[in-house]
Amino acid sequence: MSNIEQTLSIIKPDAVERNLIENIKSIFTSNNLNIKETKKIHLTKEEAAEFYSVHQSKPFYDNLCSYLSSGPIVVMILEGENAVLSNRKLMGATDPKNAEKNTIRKLYGISIDKNSVHGSDSVDNAKKEINFFFKN
Ligand code: CMP
């Protein structure tokens, strides 16, 4: 039975800065994730803090919010079969040094902070994250 989902993907400042937008988008589209919406934005630190509020108790929170707001990002709605899990497999482990071969973070990530992409970790969070960036 088919299970078409939507998930949110972010191309982070390190990857935008290195002109990796098209390379990363083509990994999604060649793996059956269609890009339904895409926009390039530059968040304020306050907006980044709101987006990452689930991490507010973590020691890396302040640094994370500064980083996400340090330059332009590309936010996308990806749609396809099991999109949440499919996107997470394509991204690879959070820390690029633990990511599997040919995953986006292995190919392009620099460090656990500059790990090139973010992706929703569940269908529920995907809905919240999509709504955060693409409210009508
Ligand atoms: P992301 O998937 O965007 O979700 C939260 C981000 O926090 C994560 O990717 C990492 O870039 C960043 N981060 C920094 N330090 C850590 C850590 N110790 N554990 C998990 N995530 C971290």
Backbone and ligand atoms as CSV (ligand in chain L), in Angstrom:
chain,resi,resn,atom,element,x,y,z
A,1,MET,N,N,0.845,-1.198,0.000
A,1,MET,CA,C,0.000,0.000,0.000
A,1,MET,C,C,0.880,1.248,0.000
A,2,SER,N,N,0.471,2.228,-0.741
A,2,SER,CA,C,1.353,3.403,-0.820
A,2,SER,C,C,1.169,4.305,0.408
A,3,ASN,N,N,2.216,4.986,0.771
A,3,ASN,CA,C,2.193,5.882,1.936
A,3,ASN,C,C,2.900,7.187,1.576
A,4,ILE,N,N,2.166,8.029,0.857
A,4,ILE,CA,C,2.756,9.299,0.428
A,4,ILE,C,C,2.754,10.276,1.600
A,5,GLU,N,N,3.935,10.798,1.916
A,5,GLU,CA,C,4.091,11.762,3.021
A,5,GLU,C,C,4.755,13.032,2.497
A,6,GLN,N,N,4.685,14.057,3.352
A,6,GLN,CA,C,5.477,15.267,3.108
A,6,GLN,C,C,6.441,15.440,4.266
A,7,THR,N,N,7.603,16.003,3.988
A,7,THR,CA,C,8.558,16.294,5.042
A,7,THR,C,C,9.239,17.619,4.736
A,8,LEU,N,N,9.841,18.205,5.776
A,8,LEU,CA,C,10.547,19.471,5.563
A,8,LEU,C,C,12.051,19.230,5.502
A,9,SER,N,N,12.663,19.846,4.499
A,9,SER,CA,C,14.116,19.788,4.369
A,9,SER,C,C,14.676,21.200,4.380
A,10,ILE,N,N,15.807,21.361,5.048
A,10,ILE,CA,C,16.520,22.649,5.021
A,10,ILE,C,C,17.929,22.413,4.509
A,11,ILE,N,N,18.331,23.214,3.520
A,11,ILE,CA,C,19.745,23.244,3.119
A,11,ILE,C,C,20.359,24.373,3.943
A,12,LYS,N,N,21.301,24.006,4.825
A,12,LYS,CA,C,21.834,24.925,5.831
A,12,LYS,C,C,22.870,25.892,5.234
A,13,PRO,N,N,23.233,26.937,6.008
A,13,PRO,CA,C,24.129,27.975,5.463
A,13,PRO,C,C,25.445,27.445,4.876
A,14,ASP,N,N,26.020,26.415,5.494
A,14,ASP,CA,C,27.313,25.938,4.962
A,14,ASP,C,C,27.185,25.404,3.545
A,15,ALA,N,N,26.051,24.767,3.246
A,15,ALA,CA,C,25.863,24.172,1.920
A,15,ALA,C,C,25.422,25.220,0.896
A,16,VAL,N,N,24.605,26.189,1.342
A,16,VAL,CA,C,24.201,27.276,0.431
A,16,VAL,C,C,25.445,28.053,0.004
A,17,GLU,N,N,26.289,28.346,1.000
A,17,GLU,CA,C,27.512,29.125,0.759
A,17,GLU,C,C,28.450,28.427,-0.235
A,18,ARG,N,N,28.457,27.100,-0.219
A,18,ARG,CA,C,29.330,26.353,-1.138
A,18,ARG,C,C,28.625,25.966,-2.443
A,19,ASN,N,N,27.505,26.627,-2.736
A,19,ASN,CA,C,26.784,26.399,-4.000
A,19,ASN,C,C,26.344,24.952,-4.208
A,20,LEU,N,N,25.876,24.335,-3.118
A,20,LEU,CA,C,25.483,22.925,-3.205
A,20,LEU,C,C,23.969,22.731,-3.362
A,21,ILE,N,N,23.234,23.824,-3.561
A,21,ILE,CA,C,21.761,23.725,-3.608
A,21,ILE,C,C,21.311,22.737,-4.691
A,22,GLU,N,N,21.813,22.910,-5.900
A,22,GLU,CA,C,21.341,22.050,-6.998
A,22,GLU,C,C,21.795,20.610,-6.813
A,23,ASN,N,N,23.025,20.410,-6.313
A,23,ASN,CA,C,23.504,19.030,-6.067
A,23,ASN,C,C,22.583,18.321,-5.081
A,24,ILE,N,N,22.228,19.031,-3.998
A,24,ILE,CA,C,21.397,18.407,-2.959
A,24,ILE,C,C,19.977,18.180,-3.473
A,25,LYS,N,N,19.428,19.177,-4.188
A,25,LYS,CA,C,18.073,18.990,-4.745
A,25,LYS,C,C,18.033,17.793,-5.682
A,26,SER,N,N,19.089,17.598,-6.461
A,26,SER,CA,C,19.060,16.489,-7.422
A,26,SER,C,C,19.164,15.132,-6.722
A,27,ILE,N,N,19.756,15.097,-5.530
A,27,ILE,CA,C,19.756,13.839,-4.766
A,27,ILE,C,C,18.317,13.494,-4.363
A,28,PHE,N,N,17.550,14.510,-3.941
A,28,PHE,CA,C,16.149,14.252,-3.579
A,28,PHE,C,C,15.342,13.802,-4.798
A,29,THR,N,N,15.425,14.572,-5.864
A,29,THR,CA,C,14.541,14.275,-7.006
A,29,THR,C,C,14.909,12.954,-7.680
A,30,SER,N,N,16.190,12.595,-7.655
A,30,SER,CA,C,16.567,11.312,-8.283
A,30,SER,C,C,16.259,10.129,-7.366
A,31,ASN,N,N,15.825,10.415,-6.141
A,31,ASN,CA,C,15.407,9.352,-5.220
A,31,ASN,C,C,13.917,9.443,-4.901
A,32,ASN,N,N,13.146,9.882,-5.879
A,32,ASN,CA,C,11.676,9.882,-5.786
A,32,ASN,C,C,11.095,10.793,-4.715
A,33,LEU,N,N,11.832,11.832,-4.333
A,33,LEU,CA,C,11.254,12.854,-3.464
A,33,LEU,C,C,11.043,14.102,-4.317
A,34,ASN,N,N,9.785,14.449,-4.523
A,34,ASN,CA,C,9.477,15.623,-5.340
A,34,ASN,C,C,9.514,16.877,-4.488
A,35,ILE,N,N,10.049,17.946,-5.055
A,35,ILE,CA,C,10.118,19.220,-4.343
A,35,ILE,C,C,8.844,20.002,-4.659
A,36,LYS,N,N,7.938,20.043,-3.662
A,36,LYS,CA,C,6.631,20.678,-3.896
A,36,LYS,C,C,6.705,22.193,-3.737
A,37,GLU,N,N,7.548,22.637,-2.803
A,37,GLU,CA,C,7.722,24.077,-2.557
A,37,GLU,C,C,9.183,24.286,-2.222
A,38,THR,N,N,9.725,25.429,-2.599
A,38,THR,CA,C,11.097,25.748,-2.208
A,38,THR,C,C,11.243,27.260,-2.111
A,39,LYS,N,N,11.960,27.706,-1.092
A,39,LYS,CA,C,12.270,29.135,-1.022
A,39,LYS,C,C,13.581,29.346,-0.268
A,40,LYS,N,N,14.266,30.423,-0.675
A,40,LYS,CA,C,15.528,30.779,-0.025
A,40,LYS,C,C,15.225,31.933,0.921
A,41,ILE,N,N,15.633,31.771,2.190
A,41,ILE,CA,C,15.347,32.808,3.189
A,41,ILE,C,C,16.550,32.986,4.105
A,42,HIS,N,N,16.531,34.064,4.862
A,42,HIS,CA,C,17.575,34.285,5.863
A,42,HIS,C,C,16.860,34.556,7.179
A,43,LEU,N,N,16.924,33.593,8.109
A,43,LEU,CA,C,16.222,33.720,9.382
A,43,LEU,C,C,16.943,34.685,10.312
A,44,THR,N,N,16.173,35.333,11.179
A,44,THR,CA,C,16.788,36.038,12.313
A,44,THR,C,C,17.150,34.985,13.365
A,45,LYS,N,N,17.972,35.373,14.321
A,45,LYS,CA,C,18.317,34.419,15.388
A,45,LYS,C,C,17.064,34.028,16.181
A,46,GLU,N,N,16.153,34.978,16.363
A,46,GLU,CA,C,14.916,34.695,17.110
A,46,GLU,C,C,14.063,33.652,16.370
A,47,GLU,N,N,13.987,33.779,15.044
A,47,GLU,CA,C,13.222,32.797,14.255
A,47,GLU,C,C,13.874,31.416,14.326
A,48,ALA,N,N,15.211,31.399,14.250
A,48,ALA,CA,C,15.928,30.109,14.349
A,48,ALA,C,C,15.677,29.481,15.718
A,49,ALA,N,N,15.651,30.310,16.761
A,49,ALA,CA,C,15.416,29.813,18.123
A,49,ALA,C,C,14.014,29.209,18.243
A,50,GLU,N,N,13.062,29.835,17.565
A,50,GLU,CA,C,11.699,29.300,17.591
A,50,GLU,C,C,11.641,27.962,16.839
A,51,PHE,N,N,12.286,27.923,15.680
A,51,PHE,CA,C,12.275,26.696,14.886
A,51,PHE,C,C,12.890,25.524,15.662
A,52,TYR,N,N,14.008,25.786,16.347
A,52,TYR,CA,C,14.733,24.727,17.052
A,52,TYR,C,C,14.356,24.658,18.538
A,53,SER,N,N,13.172,25.172,18.921
A,53,SER,CA,C,12.842,25.261,20.351
A,53,SER,C,C,12.847,23.909,21.068
A,54,VAL,N,N,12.640,22.799,20.332
A,54,VAL,CA,C,12.706,21.480,21.000
A,54,VAL,C,C,14.095,21.206,21.591
A,55,HIS,N,N,15.089,21.923,21.080
A,55,HIS,CA,C,16.462,21.708,21.568
A,55,HIS,C,C,16.884,22.731,22.622
A,56,GLN,N,N,15.918,23.511,23.155
A,56,GLN,CA,C,16.343,24.648,23.998
A,56,GLN,C,C,17.065,24.266,25.277
A,57,SER,N,N,16.898,23.040,25.742
A,57,SER,CA,C,17.612,22.641,26.959
A,57,SER,C,C,19.011,22.088,26.660
A,58,LYS,N,N,19.347,21.970,25.383
A,58,LYS,CA,C,20.634,21.348,25.021
A,58,LYS,C,C,21.779,22.357,25.106
A,59,PRO,N,N,22.964,21.863,25.440
A,59,PRO,CA,C,24.108,22.786,25.566
A,59,PRO,C,C,24.484,23.465,24.245
A,60,PHE,N,N,24.098,22.843,23.123
A,60,PHE,CA,C,24.481,23.405,21.818
A,60,PHE,C,C,23.422,24.343,21.231
A,61,TYR,N,N,22.346,24.632,22.004
A,61,TYR,CA,C,21.201,25.383,21.453
A,61,TYR,C,C,21.571,26.783,20.941
A,62,ASP,N,N,22.272,27.543,21.758
A,62,ASP,CA,C,22.587,28.924,21.361
A,62,ASP,C,C,23.434,28.941,20.084
A,63,ASN,N,N,24.430,28.082,20.078
A,63,ASN,CA,C,25.306,27.959,18.921
A,63,ASN,C,C,24.530,27.537,17.657
A,64,LEU,N,N,23.602,26.615,17.863
A,64,LEU,CA,C,22.772,26.100,16.761
A,64,LEU,C,C,21.924,27.223,16.153
A,65,CYS,N,N,21.340,28.047,17.020
A,65,CYS,CA,C,20.477,29.144,16.546
A,65,CYS,C,C,21.309,30.219,15.849
A,66,SER,N,N,22.479,30.505,16.389
A,66,SER,CA,C,23.371,31.472,15.725
A,66,SER,C,C,23.769,30.956,14.351
A,67,TYR,N,N,24.075,29.683,14.302
A,67,TYR,CA,C,24.520,29.111,13.028
A,67,TYR,C,C,23.412,29.122,11.970
A,68,LEU,N,N,22.208,28.676,12.343
A,68,LEU,CA,C,21.131,28.599,11.332
A,68,LEU,C,C,20.769,29.984,10.799
A,69,SER,N,N,21.028,31.010,11.613
A,69,SER,CA,C,20.698,32.377,11.186
A,69,SER,C,C,21.924,33.112,10.634
A,70,SER,N,N,23.013,32.397,10.413
A,70,SER,CA,C,24.263,33.056,9.984
A,70,SER,C,C,24.311,33.367,8.488
A,71,GLY,N,N,23.382,32.823,7.723
A,71,GLY,CA,C,23.377,33.070,6.274
A,71,GLY,C,C,22.114,32.505,5.670
A,72,PRO,N,N,21.942,32.688,4.349
A,72,PRO,CA,C,20.726,32.178,3.707
A,72,PRO,C,C,20.618,30.651,3.791
A,73,ILE,N,N,19.382,30.196,3.848
A,73,ILE,CA,C,19.078,28.761,3.827
A,73,ILE,C,C,18.022,28.519,2.754
A,74,VAL,N,N,17.869,27.261,2.350
A,74,VAL,CA,C,16.795,26.899,1.424
A,74,VAL,C,C,15.880,25.927,2.157
A,75,VAL,N,N,14.590,26.275,2.236
A,75,VAL,CA,C,13.620,25.383,2.870
A,75,VAL,C,C,12.731,24.783,1.784
A,76,MET,N,N,12.447,23.498,1.940
A,76,MET,CA,C,11.694,22.771,0.910
A,76,MET,C,C,10.671,21.838,1.521
A,77,ILE,N,N,9.551,21.684,0.844
A,77,ILE,CA,C,8.623,20.593,1.169
A,77,ILE,C,C,8.920,19.468,0.186
A,78,LEU,N,N,9.311,18.313,0.734
A,78,LEU,CA,C,9.551,17.129,-0.094
A,78,LEU,C,C,8.345,16.208,0.039
A,79,GLU,N,N,7.950,15.615,-1.079
A,79,GLU,CA,C,6.802,14.705,-1.048
A,79,GLU,C,C,7.141,13.413,-1.768
A,80,GLY,N,N,6.742,12.291,-1.160
A,80,GLY,CA,C,6.950,11.000,-1.812
A,80,GLY,C,C,6.639,9.869,-0.861
A,81,GLU,N,N,6.860,8.665,-1.357
A,81,GLU,CA,C,6.623,7.446,-0.574
A,81,GLU,C,C,7.495,7.474,0.686
A,82,ASN,N,N,6.900,7.342,1.871
A,82,ASN,CA,C,7.647,7.337,3.145
A,82,ASN,C,C,8.680,8.470,3.206
A,83,ALA,N,N,8.246,9.667,2.837
A,83,ALA,CA,C,9.181,10.795,2.649
A,83,ALA,C,C,10.016,11.105,3.891
A,84,VAL,N,N,9.422,10.960,5.101
A,84,VAL,CA,C,10.176,11.326,6.314
A,84,VAL,C,C,11.413,10.431,6.443
A,85,LEU,N,N,11.187,9.119,6.386
A,85,LEU,CA,C,12.290,8.166,6.533
A,85,LEU,C,C,13.224,8.204,5.332
A,86,SER,N,N,12.643,8.313,4.166
A,86,SER,CA,C,13.446,8.346,2.939
A,86,SER,C,C,14.434,9.531,2.966
A,87,ASN,N,N,13.936,10.701,3.386
A,87,ASN,CA,C,14.810,11.880,3.490
A,87,ASN,C,C,15.895,11.654,4.534
A,88,ARG,N,N,15.535,11.046,5.671
A,88,ARG,CA,C,16.533,10.819,6.728
A,88,ARG,C,C,17.619,9.842,6.278
A,89,LYS,N,N,17.230,8.863,5.492
A,89,LYS,CA,C,18.237,7.930,4.951
A,89,LYS,C,C,19.164,8.643,3.974
A,90,LEU,N,N,18.594,9.496,3.152
A,90,LEU,CA,C,19.423,10.226,2.184
A,90,LEU,C,C,20.368,11.207,2.879
A,91,MET,N,N,19.917,11.770,4.045
A,91,MET,CA,C,20.781,12.714,4.774
A,91,MET,C,C,21.939,12.005,5.458
A,92,GLY,N,N,21.681,10.855,6.082
A,92,GLY,CA,C,22.710,10.162,6.859
A,92,GLY,C,C,22.761,10.663,8.290
A,93,ALA,N,N,23.653,10.101,9.096
A,93,ALA,CA,C,23.749,10.424,10.525
A,93,ALA,C,C,24.033,11.905,10.748
A,94,THR,N,N,23.556,12.408,11.916
A,94,THR,CA,C,23.708,13.833,12.248
A,94,THR,C,C,25.158,14.298,12.136
A,95,ASP,N,N,26.056,13.480,12.675
A,95,ASP,CA,C,27.480,13.826,12.597
A,95,ASP,C,C,28.060,13.231,11.307
A,96,PRO,N,N,28.505,14.081,10.385
A,96,PRO,CA,C,28.988,13.583,9.087
A,96,PRO,C,C,30.026,12.465,9.202
A,97,LYS,N,N,30.790,12.491,10.300
A,97,LYS,CA,C,31.816,11.446,10.370
A,97,LYS,C,C,31.222,10.058,10.659
A,98,ASN,N,N,29.973,10.034,11.125
A,98,ASN,CA,C,29.292,8.744,11.325
A,98,ASN,C,C,28.318,8.405,10.193
A,99,ALA,N,N,28.218,9.277,9.210
A,99,ALA,CA,C,27.226,9.085,8.142
A,99,ALA,C,C,27.709,8.046,7.128
A,100,GLU,N,N,26.730,7.302,6.602
A,100,GLU,CA,C,27.078,6.283,5.608
A,100,GLU,C,C,27.510,6.905,4.288
A,101,LYS,N,N,28.317,6.122,3.577
A,101,LYS,CA,C,28.809,6.500,2.250
A,101,LYS,C,C,27.662,6.970,1.348
A,102,ASN,N,N,27.918,8.000,0.574
A,102,ASN,CA,C,26.955,8.532,-0.402
A,102,ASN,C,C,25.741,9.235,0.196
A,103,THR,N,N,25.683,9.387,1.518
A,103,THR,CA,C,24.613,10.211,2.086
A,103,THR,C,C,25.028,11.688,1.935
A,104,ILE,N,N,24.028,12.567,2.038
A,104,ILE,CA,C,24.296,14.003,1.833
A,104,ILE,C,C,25.315,14.510,2.857
A,105,ARG,N,N,25.140,14.080,4.120
A,105,ARG,CA,C,26.056,14.583,5.155
A,105,ARG,C,C,27.458,14.004,4.992
A,106,LYS,N,N,27.557,12.770,4.490
A,106,LYS,CA,C,28.895,12.205,4.242
A,106,LYS,C,C,29.556,12.943,3.070
A,107,LEU,N,N,28.761,13.200,2.032
A,107,LEU,CA,C,29.317,13.850,0.839
A,107,LEU,C,C,29.715,15.302,1.125
A,108,TYR,N,N,28.848,16.024,1.876
A,108,TYR,CA,C,29.013,17.479,1.959
A,108,TYR,C,C,29.183,18.045,3.363
A,109,GLY,N,N,28.801,17.304,4.408
A,109,GLY,CA,C,28.869,17.843,5.766
A,109,GLY,C,C,30.305,18.103,6.200
A,110,ILE,N,N,30.449,19.135,7.029
A,110,ILE,CA,C,31.783,19.536,7.496
A,110,ILE,C,C,31.986,19.115,8.951
A,111,SER,N,N,30.911,19.217,9.743
A,111,SER,CA,C,30.985,18.922,11.180
A,111,SER,C,C,29.558,18.677,11.671
A,112,ILE,N,N,29.416,18.331,12.951
A,112,ILE,CA,C,28.057,18.087,13.491
A,112,ILE,C,C,27.200,19.357,13.410
A,113,ASP,N,N,27.822,20.523,13.487
A,113,ASP,CA,C,27.067,21.785,13.341
A,113,ASP,C,C,26.819,22.092,11.862
A,114,LYS,N,N,27.892,22.084,11.114
A,114,LYS,CA,C,27.784,22.388,9.669
A,114,LYS,C,C,27.546,21.084,8.914
A,115,ASN,N,N,26.347,20.510,9.170
A,115,ASN,CA,C,26.064,19.203,8.577
A,115,ASN,C,C,25.146,19.302,7.355
A,116,SER,N,N,25.118,20.472,6.744
A,116,SER,CA,C,24.548,20.743,5.409
A,116,SER,C,C,23.031,20.675,5.265
A,117,VAL,N,N,22.376,19.761,5.984
A,117,VAL,CA,C,20.922,19.631,5.826
A,117,VAL,C,C,20.237,19.319,7.156
A,118,HIS,N,N,18.973,19.713,7.219
A,118,HIS,CA,C,18.083,19.310,8.315
A,118,HIS,C,C,16.903,18.595,7.677
A,119,GLY,N,N,16.349,17.614,8.369
A,119,GLY,CA,C,15.118,16.971,7.902
A,119,GLY,C,C,14.245,16.611,9.085
A,120,SER,N,N,12.939,16.711,8.920
A,120,SER,CA,C,11.993,16.369,10.000
A,120,SER,C,C,12.209,14.925,10.436
A,121,ASP,N,N,12.022,14.688,11.765
A,121,ASP,CA,C,12.284,13.331,12.279
A,121,ASP,C,C,11.034,12.485,12.467
A,122,SER,N,N,9.849,13.034,12.202
A,122,SER,CA,C,8.602,12.260,12.306
A,122,SER,C,C,7.539,12.958,11.464
A,123,VAL,N,N,6.460,12.240,11.206
A,123,VAL,CA,C,5.372,12.827,10.417
A,123,VAL,C,C,4.758,14.013,11.159
A,124,ASP,N,N,4.612,13.887,12.472
A,124,ASP,CA,C,4.053,14.985,13.281
A,124,ASP,C,C,4.935,16.230,13.219
A,125,ASN,N,N,6.235,16.020,13.424
A,125,ASN,CA,C,7.150,17.170,13.356
A,125,ASN,C,C,7.226,17.738,11.948
A,126,ALA,N,N,7.089,16.885,10.944
A,126,ALA,CA,C,7.091,17.376,9.557
A,126,ALA,C,C,5.945,18.370,9.360
A,127,LYS,N,N,4.779,18.027,9.888
A,127,LYS,CA,C,3.615,18.929,9.748
A,127,LYS,C,C,3.906,20.270,10.427
A,128,LYS,N,N,4.463,20.193,11.651
A,128,LYS,CA,C,4.766,21.437,12.379
A,128,LYS,C,C,5.809,22.259,11.641
A,129,GLU,N,N,6.855,21.593,11.164
A,129,GLU,CA,C,7.955,22.318,10.511
A,129,GLU,C,C,7.515,22.897,9.164
A,130,ILE,N,N,6.681,22.163,8.429
A,130,ILE,CA,C,6.165,22.689,7.150
A,130,ILE,C,C,5.315,23.931,7.431
A,131,ASN,N,N,4.491,23.831,8.466
A,131,ASN,CA,C,3.631,24.954,8.830
A,131,ASN,C,C,4.429,26.177,9.281
A,132,PHE,N,N,5.566,25.912,9.917
A,132,PHE,CA,C,6.427,27.014,10.376
A,132,PHE,C,C,6.902,27.852,9.192
A,133,PHE,N,N,7.286,27.207,8.114
A,133,PHE,CA,C,7.855,27.945,6.972
A,133,PHE,C,C,6.855,28.252,5.863
A,134,PHE,N,N,5.790,27.453,5.758
A,134,PHE,CA,C,4.885,27.633,4.628
A,134,PHE,C,C,3.444,27.806,5.101
A,135,LYS,N,N,3.259,28.777,5.992
A,135,LYS,CA,C,1.884,29.084,6.418
A,135,LYS,C,C,1.184,29.796,5.265
A,136,ASN,N,N,-0.096,29.500,5.061
A,136,ASN,CA,C,-0.794,30.198,3.968
A,136,ASN,C,C,-1.439,31.473,4.483
L,1,CMP,P1,P,19.584,18.958,12.828
L,1,CMP,O1,O,19.085,17.702,12.182
L,1,CMP,O2,O,19.361,20.220,12.093
L,1,CMP,O3,O,18.926,19.097,14.284
L,1,CMP,C1,C,19.554,19.809,15.335
L,1,CMP,C2,C,20.977,20.131,15.031
L,1,CMP,O4,O,21.797,20.394,16.150
L,1,CMP,C3,C,21.660,18.951,14.369
L,1,CMP,O5,O,21.158,18.785,13.071
L,1,CMP,C4,C,23.129,19.356,14.463
L,1,CMP,O6,O,23.572,20.133,13.368
L,1,CMP,C5,C,23.156,20.250,15.715
L,1,CMP,N1,N,23.965,19.704,16.799
L,1,CMP,C6,C,25.032,20.294,17.355
L,1,CMP,N2,N,25.553,19.557,18.335
L,1,CMP,C7,C,24.795,18.446,18.422
L,1,CMP,C8,C,24.829,17.279,19.251
L,1,CMP,N3,N,25.755,17.115,20.202
L,1,CMP,N4,N,23.884,16.342,19.044
L,1,CMP,C9,C,22.918,16.498,18.109
L,1,CMP,N5,N,22.839,17.585,17.292
L,1,CMP,C10,C,23.777,18.541,17.446
